[in-house]
Amino acid sequence: MPLFDGYVAVDWSAKNEPVYNENSIWIAVCDPHGPPRLENLGTRREAVDWVEALLWERTAAGRRLLCGFDFAFGYPEGTARMLTGEYGWAPVWARIAQVIEDGPNNCNNRFEAAVELNEVFEGEGPFYGRHHAWHIEGLLTTRPRNGWGENLPPERRYAEEIVRKAQPVWKLYGNGSVGSQALTGIPALQRIRRRTGSQIWPFETLGEGQSHVLAEIYPSLINLLPALPDWVPVVNDAKQVYAMALTLRELDQADELQQHLHAPQQMPDRVRREEGAILGMQDRVGFNAAAARAMG
């Protein structure tokens, strides 16, 4: 029996203004049968409202969703202790939610928040990345050269050690950067979690239970992208979430999803305690085999 009754894949955006199509928020929703449906939302506030409404609707119908978001859910081991004096993922989430301001029109303070978080650490960083023409005191343009694993946390999580093309979560700007998405995304997940009773994988659940599950995905794990209906704009992000939603359904219906959800049990303790993981990272061959089946 499948674990879930539906599958959601969200391509997040840290843009500072409403935006559609390229570099915007794309959401794919896949039910047990039929093709996914796609939504393109202009702001993070709209996206959070939309996801919450979907979760409430499915809860009322007695259905359970697996929702994937394409940003890091945690930071390298030691971040919590250095940043908050506590241990685990939850204090870091709470601290980020404290410093991030994100308005209904996408106006946000992620760079200023990164500077405030950097002030806790000795030396430069760990957050870095900005346009070379912007002067933001306390935020380097490029990665700090020294201090990783010493006065700064490690540069990479276990997940980035396994999936080497995934960028460090500290990088806020530039090609492949994901740090801004995490800073704006974690407070959004915090709200969704509290308001819908969803659980965070792999910190709170490995897929068991009756709650909706929110998991970290990395759509670039999938090598094959589908052809989309003619009405969908030719946007790579739309293709990726469409493929991811189909792949999650295929894995579940083939009784293979559980092994991916349980994989953190064989990973270092820091993964479940603080860092988080990318769904599918331990078996990318199997993940892509399911993607190929899903897309025919």
Disulfide bonds with the S-S distance in Angstrom:
none
